[in-house]
Amino acid sequence: MATDYDAPRKTDEEPEDSIEELKSRRNDKNSGKVDEDEAEAAEAFELPGADLSHEELTVRVLPRQADEFTCAGCFLVKHRSQIAQTKGKMVYCIDCAG
């Protein structure tokens, strides 16, 4: 049996809405809105794992050492073995020069 693939298809799953029904839905201003407050939804959302809201992060920051430099490309402090090139006072690391 031959099948005409160019013929329009109609399935039972498609709703048959009348033009009046579609017009009334278009005029309903609240039909596309969601009745959910974003702030309320964010408060109710919980990430998996422990509650870390009362924890403090303590990090000891050290000044740049004598054998370190600040890359002019990524602004990270790296060991001098990471120096790739120097342009005047600008020093670049291997990652930024490559």
ZAKOLRO-220274 format. One line per 5 residues: number of its first residue (from 1); their letters; for each residue x, y, z of C-alpha. Coordinates in steps of 0.1 Angstrom, whole numbers, plus 5000, padded with zeros to 4 digits. Example, Ala and Ser with C-alpha at 12.3 -4.5 7.8 and 13.67 -1.06 7.14 Angstrom:
REM residues 2
1 = AS = 5123,4955,5078  5137,4989,5071
***
This chain:
REM residues 98
1 = MATDY = 5000,5000,5000  5014,5034,4990  5016,5062,5015  5011,5099,5006  5036,5117,5028
6 = DAPRK = 5026,5151,5015  4990,5147,5027  4981,5165,5059  4980,5143,5089  4954,5144,5116
11 = TDEEP = 4958,5125,5149  4933,5120,5177  4957,5137,5201  4952,5171,5186  4925,5191,5202
16 = EDSIE = 4899,5206,5180  4894,5241,5194  4869,5264,5178  4879,5298,5166  4857,5314,5194
21 = ELKSR = 4875,5294,5220  4909,5304,5207  4898,5341,5206  4886,5340,5242  4919,5325,5254
26 = RNDKN = 4938,5352,5235  4918,5379,5253  4923,5364,5287  4952,5384,5301  4961,5359,5328
31 = SGKVD = 4963,5329,5306  5001,5331,5301  5011,5343,5336  5024,5321,5363  5010,5327,5398
36 = EDEAE = 5043,5321,5416  5065,5346,5434  5102,5341,5425  5114,5351,5459  5090,5327,5476
41 = AAEAF = 5101,5299,5453  5138,5306,5460  5133,5305,5497  5116,5271,5495  5143,5256,5473
46 = ELPGA = 5169,5236,5493  5202,5224,5479  5212,5188,5488  5237,5184,5516  5243,5201,5549
51 = DLSHE = 5233,5237,5558  5264,5258,5556  5248,5292,5560  5264,5298,5595  5299,5286,5585
56 = ELTVR = 5327,5310,5580  5356,5305,5556  5390,5314,5571  5419,5317,5547  5453,5330,5555
61 = VLPRQ = 5465,5354,5527  5502,5357,5521  5519,5385,5502  5537,5377,5470  5570,5359,5477
66 = ADEFT = 5604,5367,5462  5602,5338,5438  5567,5346,5425  5553,5370,5399  5519,5384,5389
71 = CAGCF = 5509,5375,5354  5498,5405,5333  5472,5384,5314  5453,5364,5341  5465,5384,5371
76 = LVKHR = 5473,5353,5391  5504,5350,5413  5526,5322,5400  5560,5307,5406  5588,5322,5385
81 = SQIAQ = 5592,5289,5367  5559,5297,5350  5572,5328,5332  5568,5325,5295  5577,5359,5281
86 = TKGKM = 5584,5395,5293  5574,5426,5273  5589,5456,5291  5574,5455,5326  5547,5431,5315
91 = VYCID = 5553,5394,5325  5531,5366,5312  5527,5331,5324  5529,5300,5302  5491,5296,5301
96 = CAG = 5485,5332,5289  5514,5333,5264  5505,5299,5248
***
